[in-house]
Amino acid sequence: MTTPWGEPVLARFPEDPRDRLRAWDASDAYLLRHLAERRVPLSGTVVVVGDRWGALVTALAAHRPTQITDSWLGQEATRANLARNTVEPGTVRLLTTQDPPPDRIDVLLLRVPKSLALLEDQLLRLAPAVHADTVVVGTGMVKEIHTSTLDLFERILGPTRTSLAEQKARLIFCTPDPSLKRPANPWPYRYTLPDGIGPVSGRTVVNHAGVFCADRLDIGTRFFLKHLPASRGGGRVVDLGCGNGVVGTAMALADPGAEVLFVDESFQAVASAEATFRANDVPGHAEFRVGDGLAGVPEGSADLVLNNPPFHSHQATTDATAWRMFTGARRTLRPGGELWVVGNRHLGYHVKLRRLFGNSDVVASDAKFVVLKAVKR
């Protein structure tokens, strides 16, 4: 990527030579050009929120920025990109969305997230550290910035305007108003599950901002909950890509002897899963892990893996994440162990499962979704 501070070499994480998606886009480049052209002072505390693969903090490393991200993969990409560009360890401070933010922020740079709820939560958490002279600049592709996006900046931080579009990217300029009366932070959000969905019927769900369908039960998960496997009398169960943890919690309630591992690459999701599990006084043992799927989980250590894989990586539609999840599940399962997957019918997961496991059976289906089972032979 060409920037006013040099040409850092960048890659996504995990690296895949077949992946043609770049680790930056026009909105990252637009923001960096603006900072240089307007000679924005970067001598104070610089905070970068939502830097997807570390492009922004790698380019700005000389100014010792702090990165805040919800993505474990994004944080690992940042570590790798900083090392690739010979940035000394500790130059960039790496925080997650679950960590306390800095007490004072002089320059706040935000990559607009896909989730409006996550943006709301982050602005409310960061607002106390912003002062009247803080430079606030947001960035995103034109299709990512809506009137509701600008309304959040205006309501939480102060007067807001946008730039002209360049290469389908746009900047957001906000002038902080310390006297602004901000609303209370509604996150995390709690609600009661409906009846008729198995062991979690009427139970509590806790969602941190940014988790998929944070204010309601999505229809794919609802369908999955109605068709989960029967109690196995214990064993090791993995809720892979756990989101708010409702699927793993349902299995723990149905089978108190089971050990459940909740895994997601989102720090917000794993925090939600743990909060959901704790809120329902679920018996048995649970473990909560942030990471790249089942990487690092011992081979042959699971009896059952439950999965509702995503098919988007930011704005790109891709099956790479699902394939990594299925591959990781096969490695992690014991012989005779099962992978249960729910997905939209049109995604054709049965083809991938047959290729990987040599088998795939339909457990349940309707006009939109299908639940599949693959057994490790």
C-alpha positions as CSV (number, residue, x, y, z in Angstrom):
1,M,0.0,0.0,0.0
2,T,1.3,3.4,-1.0
3,T,1.0,6.0,1.9
4,P,2.6,9.3,2.8
5,W,4.6,7.4,5.4
6,G,6.0,4.8,3.0
7,E,4.9,1.6,1.3
8,P,4.1,-1.0,3.9
9,V,3.8,-4.6,2.8
10,L,0.5,-6.0,4.1
11,A,-1.4,-9.3,4.2
12,R,-4.5,-10.6,5.8
13,F,-4.5,-13.4,8.4
14,P,-4.2,-16.3,8.1
15,E,-2.2,-15.8,4.9
16,D,-3.4,-17.7,1.9
17,P,-1.5,-17.2,-1.4
18,R,-4.8,-18.1,-3.2
19,D,-6.6,-15.2,-1.5
20,R,-6.8,-12.2,-3.8
21,L,-8.4,-9.9,-1.2
22,R,-6.1,-7.1,-0.1
23,A,-5.4,-6.1,3.5
24,W,-6.5,-2.5,2.8
25,D,-9.0,-0.6,0.6
26,A,-9.6,2.9,-0.7
27,S,-11.0,4.1,2.6
28,D,-7.8,3.3,4.4
29,A,-5.7,5.1,1.8
30,Y,-8.1,8.1,1.7
31,L,-7.8,8.6,5.5
32,L,-4.0,8.4,5.4
33,R,-3.8,11.0,2.6
34,H,-6.1,13.3,4.5
35,L,-3.9,13.2,7.6
36,A,-0.8,14.0,5.6
37,E,-2.4,16.7,3.3
38,R,-4.0,18.5,6.3
39,R,-0.9,18.0,8.4
40,V,-3.1,16.7,11.3
41,P,-0.9,16.7,14.4
42,L,-0.2,13.2,15.5
43,S,2.0,13.9,18.6
44,G,-0.7,13.2,21.2
45,T,-2.6,9.9,21.9
46,V,-3.7,8.5,18.6
47,V,-6.4,5.8,18.8
48,V,-7.4,3.8,15.7
49,V,-10.7,1.9,16.0
50,G,-11.8,-1.0,13.7
51,D,-8.5,-1.2,11.7
52,R,-9.4,-4.4,9.9
53,W,-6.0,-5.8,9.1
54,G,-3.7,-3.3,10.7
55,A,-3.1,-1.2,7.6
56,L,-3.7,2.1,9.4
57,V,-1.6,1.5,12.5
58,T,1.2,-0.1,10.5
59,A,1.4,3.1,8.3
60,L,1.2,5.3,11.4
61,A,3.5,3.2,13.6
62,A,6.0,6.1,14.0
63,H,3.3,7.9,16.0
64,R,2.8,5.0,18.5
65,P,-0.9,4.6,18.0
66,T,-3.3,2.4,20.0
67,Q,-5.5,0.0,18.0
68,I,-8.9,-1.1,19.3
69,T,-10.5,-4.1,17.5
70,D,-13.2,-6.7,18.0
71,S,-11.4,-9.2,15.7
72,W,-8.9,-11.7,16.8
73,L,-7.9,-12.3,13.2
74,G,-7.5,-8.6,12.7
75,Q,-5.3,-8.3,15.7
76,E,-3.1,-11.2,14.6
77,A,-2.9,-9.6,11.1
78,T,-1.8,-6.4,12.7
79,R,1.0,-8.2,14.7
80,A,2.1,-10.0,11.6
81,N,2.1,-6.8,9.5
82,L,4.0,-4.8,12.1
83,A,6.6,-7.5,12.2
84,R,6.7,-7.8,8.4
85,N,7.5,-4.0,8.3
86,T,10.1,-4.2,11.1
87,V,8.1,-2.2,13.6
88,E,9.5,-2.7,17.1
89,P,7.3,-4.7,19.4
90,G,5.4,-2.5,21.8
91,T,5.4,0.5,19.4
92,V,1.7,0.0,18.7
93,R,-0.6,-0.8,21.6
94,L,-3.1,-3.5,20.8
95,L,-6.5,-3.4,22.7
96,T,-9.7,-5.3,22.2
97,T,-13.2,-3.9,22.4
98,Q,-13.5,-5.5,25.8
99,D,-10.5,-3.6,27.2
100,P,-10.8,-0.2,28.9
101,P,-9.9,2.5,26.3
102,P,-7.2,5.2,26.9
103,D,-8.2,7.9,29.4
104,R,-7.4,10.7,26.9
105,I,-7.6,10.7,23.1
106,D,-6.1,13.5,21.0
107,V,-6.7,11.9,17.6
108,L,-9.5,9.4,17.0
109,L,-9.6,7.5,13.7
110,L,-12.5,5.1,13.1
111,R,-13.0,2.6,10.4
112,V,-16.8,2.4,10.2
113,P,-17.9,-1.1,11.2
114,K,-20.6,-3.1,9.4
115,S,-22.6,-3.1,12.7
116,L,-24.2,0.1,13.7
117,A,-24.6,-1.3,17.2
118,L,-20.8,-1.8,17.5
119,L,-20.2,1.8,16.4
120,E,-22.7,3.1,18.9
121,D,-21.1,1.1,21.7
122,Q,-17.6,2.2,20.8
123,L,-18.4,5.9,20.5
124,L,-20.2,5.8,23.9
125,R,-17.2,4.0,25.5
126,L,-14.6,6.4,23.9
127,A,-16.6,9.7,24.3
128,P,-15.4,10.4,27.9
129,A,-11.8,10.4,26.7
130,V,-12.5,12.8,23.8
131,H,-12.0,16.5,24.5
132,A,-12.8,19.7,22.5
133,D,-9.6,19.7,20.6
134,T,-9.6,16.0,19.7
135,V,-9.4,15.4,15.9
136,V,-12.1,12.8,15.0
137,V,-12.0,11.3,11.5
138,G,-14.0,8.3,10.4
139,T,-13.6,6.4,7.1
140,G,-15.4,3.8,5.1
141,M,-16.6,2.9,1.7
142,V,-19.6,5.0,0.5
143,K,-21.9,1.9,0.8
144,E,-20.9,1.5,4.4
145,I,-21.7,5.1,5.5
146,H,-25.4,5.9,6.0
147,T,-27.5,8.7,7.5
148,S,-27.8,6.6,10.7
149,T,-23.9,6.4,10.8
150,L,-23.6,10.2,10.8
151,D,-26.5,10.5,13.3
152,L,-24.6,8.4,15.8
153,F,-21.5,10.6,15.5
154,E,-23.6,13.7,15.9
155,R,-25.6,12.4,18.8
156,I,-22.7,11.0,20.8
157,L,-19.7,13.2,20.0
158,G,-20.8,16.4,18.2
159,P,-21.4,18.2,14.9
160,T,-20.6,15.9,11.9
161,R,-20.1,16.3,8.2
162,T,-18.7,14.2,5.4
163,S,-16.2,14.6,2.6
164,L,-16.6,14.2,-1.1
165,A,-16.3,10.6,-2.3
166,E,-13.0,9.4,-3.7
167,Q,-12.6,6.0,-5.3
168,K,-16.0,5.1,-3.7
169,A,-14.6,6.0,-0.2
170,R,-15.7,8.8,2.1
171,L,-14.4,10.5,5.3
172,I,-16.5,11.6,8.3
173,F,-15.4,14.7,10.2
174,C,-16.7,15.3,13.7
175,T,-16.1,18.2,16.0
176,P,-16.4,17.0,19.6
177,D,-18.7,18.9,21.9
178,P,-17.8,18.0,25.5
179,S,-21.0,19.7,26.8
180,L,-23.2,17.2,24.8
181,K,-25.5,15.2,26.9
182,R,-24.9,11.6,25.8
183,P,-27.4,8.7,26.1
184,A,-26.7,5.8,28.4
185,N,-25.0,2.9,26.7
186,P,-27.7,0.2,26.0
187,W,-25.0,-2.5,25.5
188,P,-24.8,-5.3,26.5
189,Y,-28.5,-6.1,25.7
190,R,-30.5,-8.8,27.4
191,Y,-33.7,-10.4,26.2
192,T,-35.8,-13.6,26.9
193,L,-35.9,-16.3,24.3
194,P,-39.2,-17.5,22.9
195,D,-40.9,-20.8,23.6
196,G,-40.7,-23.8,21.4
197,I,-36.9,-23.9,20.7
198,G,-35.8,-26.7,23.0
199,P,-33.9,-26.4,26.3
200,V,-33.2,-22.7,26.0
201,S,-36.9,-21.8,25.7
202,G,-37.7,-18.8,27.9
203,R,-34.0,-18.4,28.9
204,T,-31.9,-15.2,28.9
205,V,-29.6,-14.1,26.1
206,V,-26.9,-11.5,26.7
207,N,-25.5,-9.8,23.6
208,H,-22.6,-7.3,23.4
209,A,-22.8,-4.9,20.5
210,G,-21.7,-6.2,17.1
211,V,-22.8,-9.8,17.7
212,F,-24.9,-11.1,14.8
213,C,-28.6,-10.4,15.4
214,A,-27.8,-8.8,18.8
215,D,-31.4,-7.7,19.6
216,R,-33.2,-10.9,18.6
217,L,-32.8,-14.6,17.8
218,D,-31.9,-15.0,14.1
219,I,-34.0,-17.4,12.1
220,G,-31.1,-19.7,11.2
221,T,-30.2,-20.3,14.9
222,R,-33.9,-20.7,15.7
223,F,-34.1,-23.5,13.2
224,F,-30.9,-25.1,14.5
225,L,-32.1,-25.0,18.1
226,K,-35.2,-27.1,17.1
227,H,-33.0,-29.8,15.6
228,L,-30.0,-30.2,17.8
229,P,-28.7,-33.7,18.6
230,A,-30.0,-35.6,21.5
231,S,-28.1,-35.8,24.8
232,R,-24.9,-37.9,24.5
233,G,-24.5,-38.5,28.2
234,G,-21.4,-36.2,28.5
235,G,-18.5,-35.7,26.2
236,R,-16.8,-32.7,24.7
237,V,-19.0,-30.3,22.7
238,V,-17.8,-27.4,20.6
239,D,-19.9,-24.4,19.7
240,L,-17.8,-23.2,16.8
241,G,-18.4,-19.6,15.8
242,C,-20.5,-19.3,19.0
243,G,-21.8,-15.8,18.6
244,N,-23.9,-15.2,21.7
245,G,-23.5,-18.8,22.8
246,V,-27.1,-19.8,22.7
247,V,-26.5,-23.0,20.8
248,G,-23.7,-24.2,23.2
249,T,-25.8,-23.2,26.2
250,A,-28.8,-25.2,24.8
251,M,-26.5,-28.3,24.6
252,A,-25.2,-27.7,28.1
253,L,-28.7,-27.5,29.5
254,A,-29.8,-30.7,27.6
255,D,-26.7,-32.6,28.7
256,P,-25.3,-31.4,32.1
257,G,-22.5,-33.9,31.8
258,A,-21.1,-32.3,28.7
259,E,-18.0,-30.1,28.6
260,V,-18.7,-27.2,26.2
261,L,-16.1,-25.2,24.4
262,F,-17.3,-21.8,23.0
263,V,-15.1,-20.5,20.2
264,D,-15.3,-17.3,18.1
265,E,-12.9,-14.8,16.5
266,S,-14.9,-11.9,17.9
267,F,-14.0,-10.7,21.4
268,Q,-17.6,-9.3,21.7
269,A,-19.1,-12.7,20.8
270,V,-17.1,-14.7,23.3
271,A,-17.9,-12.2,26.0
272,S,-21.6,-12.6,25.0
273,A,-21.4,-16.4,25.1
274,E,-19.9,-16.4,28.6
275,A,-22.5,-13.9,29.8
276,T,-25.3,-15.9,28.3
277,F,-24.0,-19.1,29.9
278,R,-23.5,-17.5,33.3
279,A,-26.9,-15.7,33.2
280,N,-28.7,-19.1,33.0
281,D,-26.9,-20.9,35.9
282,V,-26.0,-23.7,33.5
283,P,-24.6,-26.8,35.2
284,G,-21.4,-28.4,34.0
285,H,-18.1,-27.2,32.7
286,A,-17.5,-24.6,30.0
287,E,-14.5,-23.0,28.3
288,F,-14.5,-19.7,26.4
289,R,-11.9,-19.2,23.7
290,V,-11.2,-16.3,21.3
291,G,-9.2,-17.5,18.2
292,D,-9.1,-18.6,14.6
293,G,-11.7,-21.4,14.7
294,L,-10.3,-24.6,16.2
295,A,-6.6,-23.8,15.6
296,G,-4.7,-24.7,18.7
297,V,-7.4,-27.1,20.0
298,P,-6.0,-30.6,20.4
299,E,-6.6,-33.1,17.6
300,G,-9.2,-35.8,18.4
301,S,-10.5,-34.0,21.5
302,A,-14.1,-33.4,20.6
303,D,-17.2,-35.6,20.3
304,L,-19.5,-33.1,18.7
305,V,-19.0,-29.8,16.9
306,L,-22.0,-27.4,16.2
307,N,-21.5,-24.7,13.6
308,N,-23.4,-21.9,11.9
309,P,-20.6,-20.6,9.6
310,P,-20.5,-17.0,8.3
311,F,-20.3,-16.6,4.5
312,H,-19.1,-12.9,4.5
313,S,-15.7,-11.4,5.3
314,H,-16.6,-7.8,5.7
315,Q,-18.2,-6.9,2.4
316,A,-16.9,-9.9,0.5
317,T,-18.9,-13.1,0.0
318,T,-16.6,-16.1,0.5
319,D,-16.7,-19.7,1.7
320,A,-13.1,-19.6,3.0
321,T,-14.2,-19.2,6.6
322,A,-16.6,-22.1,6.4
323,W,-14.0,-24.3,4.8
324,R,-11.5,-23.5,7.5
325,M,-14.1,-24.3,10.1
326,F,-15.1,-27.6,8.6
327,T,-11.4,-28.6,8.2
328,G,-10.7,-27.7,11.8
329,A,-13.7,-29.6,13.0
330,R,-12.6,-32.8,11.2
331,R,-9.2,-32.5,12.8
332,T,-10.6,-31.9,16.2
333,L,-13.2,-34.6,16.2
334,R,-12.5,-38.1,17.6
335,P,-13.3,-41.1,15.3
336,G,-17.1,-41.4,15.3
337,G,-17.5,-37.7,16.3
338,E,-20.0,-35.6,14.5
339,L,-20.1,-32.1,12.9
340,W,-23.6,-30.6,12.7
341,V,-24.0,-27.5,10.5
342,V,-26.8,-25.2,9.8
343,G,-26.8,-22.9,6.7
344,N,-28.8,-21.5,3.9
345,R,-29.8,-24.2,1.4
346,H,-28.2,-22.4,-1.5
347,L,-24.7,-22.4,0.0
348,G,-24.3,-26.1,-0.8
349,Y,-22.4,-27.1,2.3
350,H,-23.2,-30.8,1.7
351,V,-20.8,-30.8,-1.2
352,K,-17.9,-29.5,1.0
353,L,-18.8,-31.9,3.8
354,R,-18.9,-35.0,1.5
355,R,-15.5,-33.9,0.0
356,L,-14.0,-33.5,3.5
357,F,-15.7,-36.3,5.6
358,G,-16.8,-38.6,2.8
359,N,-20.4,-38.3,4.0
360,S,-23.2,-35.8,4.7
361,D,-26.7,-36.4,5.9
362,V,-29.7,-34.1,6.0
363,V,-31.0,-33.9,9.6
364,A,-33.7,-31.3,8.8
365,S,-34.6,-28.7,6.2
366,D,-37.2,-26.1,5.3
367,A,-37.5,-23.7,2.4
368,K,-34.5,-21.6,3.5
369,F,-32.3,-23.6,5.8
370,V,-30.8,-27.1,6.1
371,V,-29.2,-28.9,9.1
372,L,-26.4,-31.3,8.0
373,K,-24.5,-34.0,9.8
374,A,-21.1,-35.3,8.9
375,V,-19.4,-38.2,10.8
376,K,-15.6,-38.6,11.1
377,R,-14.8,-42.2,10.1
